[in-house]
Amino acid sequence: MPVPLNAFVDVAKVWFTEVLGYLINDSVPVKPNYAKGATPSDIDLICKNPDKNLKKISFSDGRSISLKQNLLV
């Protein structure tokens, strides 16, 4: 059952889908580690791009990063 996401995850989801063309799955259950207590984090988004080419993102200061076909956010 999906849980309501925060605004940052909603913006990231739209950016990955609308700008970069990724397909998103946002209802990913994560089994907690009961030995250590409650887990503080989880997988918010699983992103898969049907295009096999790397996506490149350029920033205004000249830096750039390449995104692979499969991403965990």
C-alpha positions as CSV (number, residue, x, y, z in Angstrom):
1,M,0.0,0.0,0.0
2,P,1.6,3.3,-1.0
3,V,2.2,5.9,1.6
4,P,1.9,9.7,1.0
5,L,5.3,11.0,-0.2
6,N,6.8,14.3,0.8
7,A,7.1,17.3,-1.5
8,F,10.8,16.6,-2.3
9,V,10.0,13.1,-3.5
10,D,7.1,14.3,-5.5
11,V,9.3,16.9,-7.3
12,A,12.0,14.3,-7.9
13,K,9.4,11.9,-9.3
14,V,8.1,14.5,-11.8
15,W,11.6,15.5,-12.8
16,F,12.7,11.9,-13.5
17,T,9.6,11.1,-15.5
18,E,8.9,14.4,-17.4
19,V,12.5,15.7,-18.0
20,L,14.6,12.5,-18.1
21,G,12.0,9.9,-19.3
22,Y,12.4,7.4,-16.5
23,L,9.6,5.0,-15.4
24,I,9.0,5.2,-11.7
25,N,7.8,2.7,-9.0
26,D,7.1,4.5,-5.7
27,S,5.4,1.8,-3.7
28,V,8.3,-0.4,-2.7
29,P,7.9,-2.2,0.6
30,V,11.2,-2.7,2.6
31,K,11.5,-5.3,5.2
32,P,12.7,-3.7,8.4
33,N,15.7,-5.1,10.2
34,Y,14.2,-6.2,13.5
35,A,17.7,-7.0,15.1
36,K,18.6,-3.4,15.0
37,G,15.2,-1.8,15.6
38,A,13.3,0.3,13.2
39,T,15.0,1.2,10.0
40,P,15.4,5.0,9.6
41,S,15.4,5.0,5.7
42,D,13.8,3.2,2.8
43,I,13.7,3.2,-1.0
44,D,11.5,6.1,-2.1
45,L,11.8,5.6,-5.9
46,I,12.9,2.9,-8.2
47,C,13.7,4.5,-11.6
48,K,14.2,2.6,-14.9
49,N,14.8,4.3,-18.2
50,P,13.7,2.3,-21.3
51,D,16.4,4.2,-23.3
52,K,19.7,2.3,-23.0
53,N,21.9,5.4,-23.4
54,L,23.2,7.2,-20.3
55,K,21.5,10.4,-19.3
56,K,23.8,13.3,-18.7
57,I,22.9,16.2,-16.4
58,S,24.9,19.4,-16.6
59,F,24.9,22.0,-13.8
60,S,25.4,25.8,-14.1
61,D,28.9,25.7,-12.6
62,G,30.2,23.3,-15.3
63,R,29.9,20.0,-13.4
64,S,28.0,17.1,-14.9
65,I,27.0,13.6,-13.9
66,S,25.8,10.6,-15.9
67,L,22.8,8.6,-14.8
68,K,22.6,4.9,-15.5
69,Q,19.5,3.1,-16.8
70,N,18.4,1.8,-13.3
71,L,18.4,4.1,-10.3
72,L,17.4,3.8,-6.6
73,V,16.5,7.0,-4.9
